[in-house]
């Protein structure tokens, strides 16, 4: 499920979230949201210097909140970092 995740560090990430029963979640294909002008966002790979094909496991305590992304943002993310599938709006 594609979610917007706000970490306690202040980073806002869009990614596929895999929740588990323990105290961690896995973030797959994570991209950081970067303000890019008036009412525009850019996406960049989160931690581009790391190899994490299986995702990054983080503790739930490191997350302030998770919410669903708007369809337009999901489409931008899917085109650049995900399956490439676009959800009709």
Secondary structure as UniProt FT lines:
FT   STRAND          2..7
FT   TURN            8..9
FT   STRAND          12..19
FT   STRAND          24..35
FT   TURN            38..39
FT   STRAND          41..45
FT   TURN            46..49
FT   TURN            53..54
FT   STRAND          56..59
FT   HELIX           60..62
FT   STRAND          63..68
FT   HELIX           71..80
//
